[in-house]
């Protein structure tokens, strides 16, 4: 009976926190409408938001996980550049504010005879979009959350991303030993922006490799995404929105904590 009562009390406490979080949902998260006709989706408490857009022959989905680290302003400013940063005696405690906001994009071209799926990992830097890695699929990719997404989804691809590998993916032929398999790199890469600020999903311990992909091809890929609205405007919106959501999440949880302590 005591265990049953403790379980009910625990569930009731979780329900109160969830209800308080829903009630604290702000009426306005973003200061402006999403550009390029995207639809903004966000649930307070999830620490992630998405942007979607649908057309007659295409669907676009953008997912962004908001990090729990300090973020610098999109355009810089006195708080980011004017004040000197104090050196810390320990490397782990030396937390720097990040300028990168990573988001995951999926483009679906719904052509009857040639369905095409493009998956790309991007990040917004000072209001500009940067493409870190691109992967082509002959079937719809499954978006996963948590540590499982690092096994099959986009992160550091290694220096073996060649034009022949991209051609194999475009013609729907996946080799038995894919050079895009990123298991060893992803498992050995710590995704900690607070202590390892140099490491990012587009690098391996701060090492940015020089791929053998022709720069003209990368420009064509960037032009393709720009046609569908994935450009600097959406990157600037994502970077600004991530800061607003981070502030709203922190404010909501502080309010819940104060309510729980006052009981």
Backbone as CSV, one residue per row, in Angstrom:
resi,resn,N_x,N_y,N_z,CA_x,CA_y,CA_z,C_x,C_y,C_z
1,UNK,0.821,-1.198,0.000,0.000,0.000,0.000,0.861,1.258,0.000
2,UNK,1.941,1.231,0.796,2.841,2.388,0.856,3.497,2.633,-0.499
3,UNK,3.907,1.531,-1.178,4.507,1.679,-2.496,3.497,2.233,-3.495
4,UNK,2.243,1.793,-3.371,1.201,2.278,-4.268,0.949,3.773,-4.069
5,UNK,0.922,4.219,-2.789,0.704,5.634,-2.511,1.867,6.482,-3.004
6,UNK,3.086,5.970,-2.811,4.249,6.712,-3.293,4.226,6.850,-4.812
7,UNK,3.775,5.767,-5.491,3.684,5.831,-6.943,2.657,6.847,-7.401
8,UNK,1.499,6.901,-6.707,0.478,7.877,-7.076,0.944,9.306,-6.828
9,UNK,1.670,9.505,-5.724,2.185,10.841,-5.427,3.185,11.271,-6.488
10,UNK,4.028,10.321,-6.918,5.019,10.636,-7.943,4.345,10.992,-9.253
11,UNK,3.317,10.209,-9.654,2.611,10.503,-10.899,1.862,11.830,-10.801
12,UNK,1.294,12.122,-9.630,0.586,13.384,-9.462,1.534,14.571,-9.568
13,UNK,2.734,14.407,-8.997,3.727,15.480,-9.091,4.152,15.717,-10.530
14,UNK,4.378,14.623,-11.284,4.743,14.763,-12.697,3.619,15.411,-13.491
15,UNK,2.370,15.061,-13.144,1.235,15.643,-13.858,1.129,17.137,-13.584
16,UNK,1.381,17.542,-12.325,1.339,18.964,-11.995,2.409,19.733,-12.762
17,UNK,3.608,19.150,-12.859,4.680,19.829,-13.583,4.353,19.941,-15.068
18,UNK,3.789,18.863,-15.627,3.432,18.900,-17.048,2.321,19.911,-17.302
19,UNK,1.326,19.954,-16.400,0.236,20.911,-16.565,0.738,22.340,-16.443
20,UNK,1.641,22.563,-15.486,2.198,23.904,-15.324,3.015,24.314,-16.535
21,UNK,3.684,23.344,-17.139,4.488,23.650,-18.320,3.602,24.019,-19.498
22,UNK,2.486,23.316,-19.646,1.561,23.632,-20.735,0.912,24.997,-20.508
23,UNK,0.545,25.298,-19.245,-0.081,26.580,-18.958,0.882,27.740,-19.161
24,UNK,2.183,27.465,-18.996,3.177,28.522,-19.156,3.558,28.753,-20.605
25,UNK,2.880,28.072,-21.534,3.219,28.212,-22.951,3.000,29.651,-23.398
26,UNK,4.006,30.312,-23.912,3.847,31.706,-24.317,3.014,31.813,-25.581
27,UNK,2.348,32.936,-25.708,1.507,33.152,-26.884,2.318,33.538,-28.106
28,UNK,3.514,34.050,-27.870,4.340,34.489,-28.986,5.782,34.096,-28.706
29,UNK,6.324,33.183,-29.497,7.705,32.739,-29.337,8.620,33.558,-30.226
30,UNK,8.235,33.707,-31.445,9.070,34.410,-32.411,8.557,35.834,-32.599
31,UNK,9.480,36.723,-32.880,9.130,38.118,-33.087,8.673,38.401,-34.517
32,UNK,8.904,37.477,-35.429,8.513,37.679,-36.812,8.072,36.354,-37.405
33,UNK,7.372,36.432,-38.514,6.880,35.235,-39.176,8.033,34.500,-39.861
34,UNK,7.930,33.169,-39.956,8.985,32.415,-40.653,9.065,32.829,-42.117
35,UNK,10.252,32.986,-42.654,10.382,33.374,-44.067,10.104,32.203,-44.995
36,UNK,9.974,32.512,-46.260,9.838,31.519,-47.329,8.633,30.603,-47.146
37,UNK,7.566,31.129,-46.521,6.276,30.416,-46.388,6.388,29.140,-45.562
38,UNK,7.289,29.092,-44.597,7.393,27.941,-43.711,6.392,28.065,-42.568
39,UNK,6.003,26.917,-42.017,5.113,26.853,-40.863,5.918,26.476,-39.631
40,UNK,5.761,27.247,-38.569,6.531,27.066,-37.338,5.771,26.164,-36.375
41,UNK,6.446,25.138,-35.826,5.846,24.197,-34.882,6.754,24.078,-33.662
42,UNK,6.145,24.224,-32.495,6.934,24.163,-31.260,6.020,23.834,-30.093
43,UNK,6.488,22.960,-29.198,5.797,22.606,-27.968,6.733,22.918,-26.813
44,UNK,6.280,23.736,-25.884,7.108,24.132,-24.763,7.465,22.919,-23.914
45,UNK,8.731,22.782,-23.599,9.216,21.643,-22.836,9.953,20.625,-23.670
46,UNK,9.795,20.664,-24.981,10.464,19.695,-25.855,11.879,20.112,-26.222
47,UNK,12.204,21.391,-26.087,13.521,21.930,-26.425,13.869,21.697,-27.895
48,UNK,12.874,21.623,-28.731,13.113,21.490,-30.161,11.921,22.077,-30.922
49,UNK,12.189,22.545,-32.118,11.127,23.086,-32.953,11.367,22.646,-34.390
50,UNK,10.356,22.814,-35.202,10.435,22.372,-36.592,9.785,23.412,-37.493
51,UNK,10.202,23.393,-38.734,9.643,24.228,-39.787,9.268,23.319,-40.950
52,UNK,8.064,23.462,-41.442,7.583,22.593,-42.509,6.982,23.432,-43.630
53,UNK,7.040,22.866,-44.820,6.431,23.495,-45.998,6.097,22.405,-46.999
54,UNK,4.918,22.492,-47.576,4.457,21.483,-48.527,4.047,22.155,-49.825
55,UNK,4.323,21.463,-50.922,3.920,21.917,-52.243,3.270,20.788,-53.014
56,UNK,3.007,21.018,-54.278,2.377,19.991,-55.094,3.288,18.792,-55.311
57,UNK,4.574,19.024,-55.427,5.499,17.937,-55.728,6.678,17.862,-54.768
58,UNK,6.577,18.506,-53.602,7.694,18.463,-52.664,7.207,18.740,-51.242
59,UNK,7.955,18.217,-50.293,7.756,18.478,-48.873,9.112,18.783,-48.249
60,UNK,9.150,19.755,-47.365,10.383,20.148,-46.706,10.140,20.162,-45.205
61,UNK,11.055,19.563,-44.459,10.983,19.532,-43.004,12.338,19.931,-42.438
62,UNK,12.328,20.839,-41.472,13.532,21.277,-40.787,13.346,21.050,-39.298
63,UNK,14.316,20.420,-38.653,14.266,20.111,-37.234,15.475,20.743,-36.547
64,UNK,15.236,21.342,-35.403,16.310,21.994,-34.658,16.173,21.647,-33.184
65,UNK,17.236,21.120,-32.589,17.317,20.859,-31.156,18.029,22.030,-30.495
66,UNK,17.368,22.670,-29.547,17.934,23.830,-28.869,18.878,23.352,-27.778
67,UNK,20.118,23.790,-27.827,21.113,23.376,-26.854,20.964,24.171,-25.566
68,UNK,21.425,23.569,-24.490,21.358,24.215,-23.184,22.682,24.907,-22.875
69,UNK,23.159,25.705,-23.801,24.383,26.483,-23.623,24.099,27.915,-24.046
70,UNK,24.933,28.823,-23.566,24.758,30.230,-23.907,24.990,30.442,-25.396
71,UNK,24.182,31.294,-25.992,24.282,31.588,-27.418,24.643,33.047,-27.620
72,UNK,25.504,33.283,-28.585,25.866,34.647,-28.929,24.797,35.264,-29.823
73,UNK,24.686,36.599,-29.829,23.720,37.245,-30.722,23.999,36.922,-32.185
74,UNK,22.951,36.991,-32.986,23.090,36.645,-34.398,24.060,37.581,-35.100
75,UNK,23.960,38.865,-34.806,24.815,39.858,-35.451,25.974,40.299,-34.572
76,UNK,26.310,39.507,-33.555,27.374,39.924,-32.657,26.869,40.993,-31.710
77,UNK,27.734,41.844,-31.215,27.332,42.919,-30.323,28.352,43.130,-29.229
78,UNK,28.028,44.065,-28.356,28.968,44.386,-27.283,29.126,43.213,-26.336
79,UNK,28.030,42.520,-26.047,28.109,41.403,-25.112,28.943,40.264,-25.649
80,UNK,29.068,40.160,-26.981,29.799,39.047,-27.571,31.224,39.407,-27.944
81,UNK,31.471,40.663,-28.300,32.795,41.018,-28.802,33.491,42.087,-27.987
82,UNK,32.743,42.930,-27.270,33.363,44.056,-26.602,34.048,43.702,-25.297
83,UNK,33.515,42.729,-24.549,34.056,42.410,-23.246,35.119,41.335,-23.359
84,UNK,36.251,41.511,-22.695,37.288,40.474,-22.728,36.854,39.249,-21.945
85,UNK,37.214,38.100,-22.435,36.843,36.848,-21.782,37.926,36.438,-20.794
86,UNK,37.525,36.119,-19.577,38.466,35.718,-18.548,38.907,34.281,-18.773
87,UNK,40.169,34.051,-18.573,40.702,32.706,-18.708,40.355,31.877,-17.477
88,UNK,39.995,30.652,-17.713,39.700,29.740,-16.619,40.895,28.836,-16.371
89,UNK,41.074,28.442,-15.112,42.209,27.596,-14.765,42.016,26.164,-15.248
90,UNK,40.781,25.749,-15.374,40.487,24.395,-15.831,39.805,24.465,-17.181
91,UNK,40.091,23.492,-18.012,39.541,23.490,-19.362,38.070,23.126,-19.366
92,UNK,37.659,22.222,-18.472,36.271,21.765,-18.458,35.339,22.882,-18.019
93,UNK,35.782,23.693,-17.062,34.928,24.754,-16.552,34.885,25.970,-17.468
94,UNK,35.724,25.991,-18.479,35.782,27.140,-19.374,34.707,27.005,-20.447
95,UNK,33.520,27.465,-20.154,32.396,27.332,-21.071,32.292,28.577,-21.945
96,UNK,32.256,28.375,-23.232,32.133,29.473,-24.173,30.749,29.456,-24.812
97,UNK,30.283,30.624,-25.115,28.999,30.698,-25.804,29.189,30.333,-27.269
98,UNK,28.258,29.560,-27.780,28.377,29.057,-29.139,27.739,30.017,-30.131
99,UNK,28.248,30.008,-31.345,27.676,30.788,-32.435,26.936,29.906,-33.428
100,UNK,27.056,28.581,-33.293,26.467,27.662,-34.249,25.132,27.147,-33.719
101,UNK,24.137,27.133,-34.572,22.849,26.514,-34.278,22.599,25.485,-35.367
102,UNK,22.633,24.210,-35.008,22.530,23.134,-35.988,21.070,22.762,-36.202
103,UNK,20.738,22.440,-37.426,19.403,21.955,-37.743,19.498,20.941,-38.875
104,UNK,18.506,20.073,-38.899,18.471,18.922,-39.797,17.344,19.128,-40.794
105,UNK,17.647,18.986,-42.075,16.676,19.259,-43.132,16.459,18.014,-43.984
106,UNK,15.218,17.813,-44.389,14.846,16.707,-45.276,14.000,17.278,-46.404
107,UNK,14.451,17.075,-47.629,13.738,17.524,-48.826,13.193,16.305,-49.555
108,UNK,11.882,16.296,-49.792,11.221,15.184,-50.467,10.641,15.684,-51.791
109,UNK,11.171,15.166,-52.879,10.629,15.474,-54.204,9.696,14.339,-54.603
110,UNK,8.409,14.606,-54.601,7.390,13.569,-54.751,7.004,13.392,-56.211
111,UNK,7.977,13.097,-57.040,7.690,12.839,-58.451,7.271,11.382,-58.607
112,UNK,6.285,11.130,-59.451,5.741,9.778,-59.578,6.768,8.793,-60.124
113,UNK,7.529,9.196,-61.121,8.479,8.278,-61.755,9.858,8.308,-61.114
114,UNK,10.171,9.369,-60.383,11.512,9.474,-59.813,11.433,10.161,-58.446
115,UNK,10.972,9.439,-57.415,10.974,10.039,-56.069,12.402,10.242,-55.575
116,UNK,12.623,11.351,-54.943,13.980,11.753,-54.585,13.965,12.350,-53.182
117,UNK,14.898,11.912,-52.344,14.990,12.398,-50.980,16.420,12.871,-50.718
118,UNK,16.528,14.069,-50.192,17.830,14.644,-49.865,17.819,15.012,-48.388
119,UNK,18.834,14.564,-47.686,18.975,14.830,-46.262,20.250,15.645,-46.056
120,UNK,20.136,16.718,-45.321,21.278,17.617,-45.166,21.350,18.107,-43.726
121,UNK,22.562,18.185,-43.213,22.823,18.754,-41.900,23.407,20.143,-42.103
122,UNK,22.756,21.136,-41.538,23.168,22.528,-41.704,23.411,23.145,-40.338
123,UNK,24.050,24.292,-40.355,24.096,25.112,-39.158,24.085,26.579,-39.554
124,UNK,23.501,27.376,-38.682,23.416,28.814,-38.890,24.559,29.480,-38.142
125,UNK,25.309,30.308,-38.837,26.447,31.020,-38.261,26.329,32.492,-38.632
126,UNK,26.072,33.332,-37.617,25.934,34.774,-37.828,24.878,35.084,-38.889
127,UNK,23.785,34.330,-38.850,22.687,34.575,-39.768,22.872,34.029,-41.157
128,UNK,23.899,33.223,-41.386,24.136,32.630,-42.695,24.107,31.111,-42.585
129,UNK,23.685,30.471,-43.660,23.557,29.021,-43.661,24.863,28.379,-44.116
130,UNK,25.203,27.275,-43.462,26.394,26.495,-43.801,25.959,25.043,-43.935
131,UNK,26.280,24.415,-45.063,25.941,23.015,-45.297,27.126,22.154,-44.846
132,UNK,26.873,21.291,-43.860,27.932,20.443,-43.321,28.036,19.120,-44.061
133,UNK,26.920,18.462,-44.305,26.960,17.167,-44.981,25.620,16.917,-45.652
134,UNK,25.673,16.184,-46.752,24.493,15.903,-47.570,24.450,14.417,-47.867
135,UNK,23.256,13.850,-47.830,23.086,12.434,-48.139,21.835,12.278,-48.993
136,UNK,21.926,11.439,-50.026,20.824,11.186,-50.943,20.233,9.810,-50.640
137,UNK,18.905,9.712,-50.724,18.206,8.468,-50.409,17.246,8.123,-51.547
138,UNK,17.048,6.822,-51.729,16.034,6.368,-52.677,14.725,6.027,-51.983
139,UNK,14.679,6.165,-50.672,13.451,5.994,-49.905,13.443,7.033,-48.792
140,UNK,12.293,7.231,-48.215,12.156,8.295,-47.228,12.976,7.990,-45.983
141,UNK,13.876,8.888,-45.562,14.663,8.648,-44.346,13.802,8.815,-43.110
142,UNK,14.120,8.041,-42.091,13.391,8.085,-40.826,14.133,8.997,-39.868
143,UNK,13.451,10.037,-39.426,14.070,10.975,-38.493,13.984,10.410,-37.084
144,UNK,15.146,10.236,-36.448,15.225,9.699,-35.103,15.722,10.766,-34.152
145,UNK,15.407,10.575,-32.876,15.834,11.500,-31.845,16.744,10.781,-30.863
146,UNK,17.513,11.572,-30.133,18.386,11.007,-29.113,19.651,10.407,-29.688
147,UNK,20.354,9.565,-28.902,21.629,8.995,-29.369,21.498,8.098,-30.589
148,UNK,20.296,7.549,-30.841,20.134,6.635,-31.973,20.340,7.327,-33.306
149,UNK,20.127,8.650,-33.373,20.233,9.329,-34.659,21.671,9.427,-35.128
150,UNK,22.650,9.263,-34.230,24.043,9.374,-34.632,24.546,8.106,-35.315
151,UNK,23.776,7.022,-35.278,24.223,5.778,-35.896,24.012,5.791,-37.405
152,UNK,22.923,6.379,-37.852,22.593,6.309,-39.275,22.404,7.669,-39.920
153,UNK,22.335,8.717,-39.126,22.048,10.018,-39.703,23.302,10.861,-39.793
154,UNK,23.105,12.115,-40.088,24.214,12.937,-40.534,25.111,13.371,-39.392
155,UNK,26.385,13.144,-39.547,27.442,13.702,-38.711,28.696,13.708,-39.559
156,UNK,29.851,13.609,-38.959,31.095,13.646,-39.728,31.177,12.441,-40.664
157,UNK,31.413,12.681,-41.956,31.377,11.625,-42.957,32.754,11.108,-43.330
158,UNK,33.802,11.766,-42.917,35.136,11.301,-43.272,35.577,11.814,-44.621
159,UNK,36.858,11.645,-44.951,37.387,12.192,-46.207,37.089,11.345,-47.432
160,UNK,36.249,10.317,-47.306,35.970,9.421,-48.426,34.681,9.767,-49.155
161,UNK,34.159,10.959,-48.931,32.946,11.388,-49.625,33.336,11.863,-51.019
162,UNK,33.317,10.958,-51.976,33.773,11.242,-53.330,32.588,11.406,-54.264
163,UNK,32.875,11.872,-55.463,31.820,12.023,-56.460,31.251,10.675,-56.878
164,UNK,32.083,9.635,-56.908,31.570,8.313,-57.262,30.583,7.813,-56.217
165,UNK,30.835,8.115,-54.942,29.901,7.713,-53.890,28.574,8.439,-54.045
166,UNK,28.627,9.729,-54.358,27.394,10.474,-54.576,26.635,9.945,-55.789
167,UNK,27.377,9.563,-56.840,26.724,9.019,-58.032,26.039,7.690,-57.723
168,UNK,26.680,6.847,-56.894,26.056,5.579,-56.517,24.749,5.804,-55.777
169,UNK,24.702,6.832,-54.932,23.487,7.102,-54.191,22.396,7.672,-55.089
170,UNK,22.787,8.494,-56.051,21.797,9.111,-56.930,21.121,8.073,-57.813
171,UNK,21.872,7.084,-58.287,21.304,6.061,-59.163,20.739,4.887,-58.369
172,UNK,20.529,5.107,-57.052,19.894,4.107,-56.190,20.715,2.833,-56.068
173,UNK,22.015,2.977,-56.053,22.880,1.814,-55.867,23.769,2.066,-54.664
174,UNK,23.544,1.295,-53.619,24.337,1.450,-52.407,25.391,0.351,-52.355
175,UNK,26.687,0.672,-52.353,27.722,-0.365,-52.289,27.671,-1.120,-50.974
176,UNK,28.226,-2.337,-50.978,28.200,-3.169,-49.778,28.962,-2.524,-48.631
177,UNK,30.082,-1.900,-48.931,30.857,-1.183,-47.924,30.793,0.297,-48.252
178,UNK,29.845,0.975,-47.641,29.604,2.364,-47.994,30.653,3.273,-47.365
179,UNK,31.255,4.168,-48.143,32.185,5.135,-47.553,31.485,6.183,-46.704
180,UNK,30.149,6.222,-46.756,29.414,7.173,-45.935,29.081,6.627,-44.557
181,UNK,29.468,5.387,-44.274,29.154,4.827,-42.962,29.971,5.551,-41.903
182,UNK,29.283,6.178,-40.971,29.930,7.051,-40.008,29.891,6.490,-38.593
183,UNK,29.729,5.175,-38.453,29.647,4.595,-37.125,30.860,4.843,-36.255
184,UNK,32.079,4.507,-36.711,33.254,4.730,-35.853,33.476,6.198,-35.505
185,UNK,33.274,7.081,-36.491,33.499,8.491,-36.191,32.457,9.031,-35.222
186,UNK,31.193,8.639,-35.427,30.135,9.175,-34.579,30.257,8.674,-33.153
187,UNK,30.633,7.407,-32.978,30.749,6.863,-31.626,31.935,7.438,-30.876
188,UNK,32.960,7.895,-31.597,34.154,8.444,-30.951,34.105,9.953,-30.813
189,UNK,33.023,10.561,-31.208,32.942,12.018,-31.207,32.060,12.501,-30.067
190,UNK,32.587,13.277,-29.132,31.756,13.793,-28.037,30.970,15.016,-28.481
191,UNK,29.662,14.949,-28.386,28.817,16.085,-28.755,28.542,16.915,-27.502
192,UNK,29.525,17.678,-27.092,29.413,18.508,-25.904,29.888,19.902,-26.261
193,UNK,28.954,20.795,-26.512,29.320,22.141,-26.929,29.836,22.984,-25.778
194,UNK,29.590,22.566,-24.523,30.010,23.385,-23.397,31.482,23.209,-23.075
195,UNK,31.976,21.953,-23.065,33.382,21.720,-22.742,34.242,21.572,-23.985
196,UNK,33.697,20.951,-25.039,34.432,20.797,-26.299,33.773,21.677,-27.348
197,UNK,34.052,22.964,-27.269,33.338,23.914,-28.111,33.751,23.816,-29.568
198,UNK,34.955,23.267,-29.852,35.410,23.173,-31.237,34.698,22.036,-31.955
199,UNK,34.392,20.973,-31.234,33.790,19.795,-31.841,32.354,20.105,-32.235
200,UNK,31.962,19.692,-33.408,30.615,19.896,-33.903,30.240,18.699,-34.767
201,UNK,28.952,18.527,-35.096,28.572,17.424,-35.976,29.243,17.458,-37.337
202,UNK,29.856,18.569,-37.720,30.535,18.641,-38.999,32.028,18.477,-38.909
203,UNK,32.543,18.100,-37.741,33.985,17.955,-37.588,34.280,16.781,-36.677
204,UNK,35.521,16.356,-36.676,35.969,15.271,-35.809,37.110,15.803,-34.954
205,UNK,36.789,16.151,-33.709,37.768,16.732,-32.788,38.416,17.981,-33.383
206,UNK,37.598,18.832,-33.984,38.091,20.085,-34.521,38.768,19.980,-35.867
207,UNK,38.818,18.787,-36.468,39.478,18.619,-37.761,38.439,18.684,-38.866
208,UNK,38.558,19.659,-39.731,37.658,19.810,-40.863,38.355,19.269,-42.105
209,UNK,37.955,18.108,-42.617,38.666,17.510,-43.748,38.345,18.217,-45.058
210,UNK,39.225,18.066,-45.998,39.025,18.594,-47.346,38.500,17.453,-48.213
211,UNK,37.223,17.493,-48.547,36.630,16.429,-49.336,37.036,16.579,-50.805
212,UNK,36.904,15.479,-51.512,37.259,15.474,-52.931,36.079,15.840,-53.825
213,UNK,34.981,16.300,-53.238,33.829,16.704,-54.028,34.146,18.017,-54.737
214,UNK,33.772,18.083,-55.991,34.005,19.284,-56.785,33.231,20.464,-56.193
215,UNK,33.877,21.618,-56.001,33.151,22.782,-55.461,31.951,23.186,-56.301
216,UNK,32.008,22.931,-57.600,30.856,23.261,-58.447,29.646,22.422,-58.049
217,UNK,29.891,21.154,-57.698,28.797,20.286,-57.268,28.187,20.780,-55.960
218,UNK,29.016,21.190,-55.021,28.491,21.705,-53.759,27.688,22.985,-53.977
219,UNK,28.123,23.820,-54.899,27.356,25.029,-55.204,26.004,24.681,-55.823
220,UNK,25.968,23.635,-56.641,24.699,23.211,-57.234,23.745,22.683,-56.164
221,UNK,24.294,21.947,-55.193,23.450,21.446,-54.105,22.895,22.606,-53.290
222,UNK,23.740,23.595,-53.005,23.277,24.775,-52.274,22.215,25.532,-53.067
223,UNK,22.379,25.606,-54.382,21.381,26.275,-55.223,20.061,25.518,-55.217
224,UNK,20.136,24.180,-55.180,18.918,23.370,-55.132,18.117,23.667,-53.872
225,UNK,18.785,23.729,-52.736,18.074,24.013,-51.491,17.590,25.459,-51.444
226,UNK,18.321,26.353,-52.077,17.887,27.745,-52.097,16.583,27.905,-52.868
227,UNK,16.385,27.087,-53.905,15.134,27.147,-54.669,13.941,26.813,-53.787
228,UNK,14.129,25.892,-52.843,13.033,25.458,-51.974,12.996,26.230,-50.657
229,UNK,13.747,27.305,-50.545,13.625,28.181,-49.381,14.582,27.917,-48.255
230,UNK,15.529,27.018,-48.411,16.530,26.768,-47.373,17.744,27.627,-47.705
231,UNK,17.768,28.826,-47.147,18.798,29.790,-47.492,19.197,30.574,-46.250
232,UNK,19.857,31.706,-46.453,20.325,32.521,-45.334,19.171,33.099,-44.524
233,UNK,18.050,33.383,-45.160,16.909,33.941,-44.432,16.368,32.953,-43.406
234,UNK,16.229,31.700,-43.797,15.732,30.702,-42.854,16.771,30.401,-41.785
235,UNK,18.053,30.485,-42.135,19.104,30.271,-41.138,19.093,31.367,-40.082
236,UNK,18.906,32.599,-40.502,18.828,33.706,-39.543,17.615,33.563,-38.640
237,UNK,16.484,33.150,-39.205,15.283,32.942,-38.399,15.498,31.834,-37.379
238,UNK,16.120,30.740,-37.776,16.357,29.623,-36.862,17.289,30.040,-35.733
239,UNK,18.326,30.792,-36.048,19.265,31.202,-35.010,18.611,32.157,-34.010
240,UNK,17.778,33.068,-34.480,17.074,33.963,-33.574,16.025,33.220,-32.756
241,UNK,15.308,32.309,-33.404,14.259,31.567,-32.707,14.841,30.657,-31.638
242,UNK,15.992,30.058,-31.897,16.621,29.186,-30.905,16.933,29.946,-29.623
243,UNK,17.343,31.193,-29.734,17.622,31.995,-28.548,16.345,32.314,-27.786
244,UNK,15.262,32.638,-28.498,13.987,32.916,-27.844,13.450,31.674,-27.137
245,UNK,13.538,30.527,-27.793,13.037,29.290,-27.192,13.864,28.914,-25.973
246,UNK,15.168,29.101,-26.051,16.016,28.808,-24.900,15.619,29.662,-23.696
247,UNK,15.333,30.939,-23.923,14.906,31.814,-22.833,13.536,31.410,-22.295
248,UNK,12.604,31.028,-23.184,11.277,30.609,-22.748,11.337,29.308,-21.957
249,UNK,12.161,28.372,-22.391,12.299,27.109,-21.666,12.854,27.354,-20.266
250,UNK,13.881,28.179,-20.175,14.484,28.459,-18.874,13.501,29.173,-17.950
251,UNK,12.748,30.122,-18.501,11.776,30.848,-17.693,10.648,29.937,-17.215
252,UNK,10.181,29.042,-18.087,9.086,28.142,-17.707,9.508,27.178,-16.611
253,UNK,10.713,26.609,-16.735,11.169,25.667,-15.717,11.473,26.363,-14.398
254,UNK,11.920,27.601,-14.430,12.106,28.353,-13.188,10.775,28.581,-12.496
255,UNK,9.747,28.884,-13.292,8.424,29.088,-12.724,7.893,27.805,-12.091
256,UNK,8.094,26.683,-12.745,7.650,25.401,-12.184,8.411,25.080,-10.910
257,UNK,9.724,25.344,-10.911,10.529,25.073,-9.722,10.073,25.914,-8.539
258,UNK,9.764,27.173,-8.778,9.282,28.025,-7.696,7.931,27.551,-7.178
259,UNK,7.070,27.078,-8.069,5.775,26.560,-7.635,5.928,25.302,-6.791
260,UNK,6.862,24.424,-7.171,7.071,23.199,-6.407,7.686,23.495,-5.045
261,UNK,8.590,24.471,-4.986,9.226,24.799,-3.709,8.279,25.517,-2.764
262,UNK,7.280,26.192,-3.319,6.340,26.923,-2.470,5.241,26.046,-1.908
263,UNK,5.162,24.795,-2.325,4.101,23.903,-1.834,4.443,23.399,-0.438
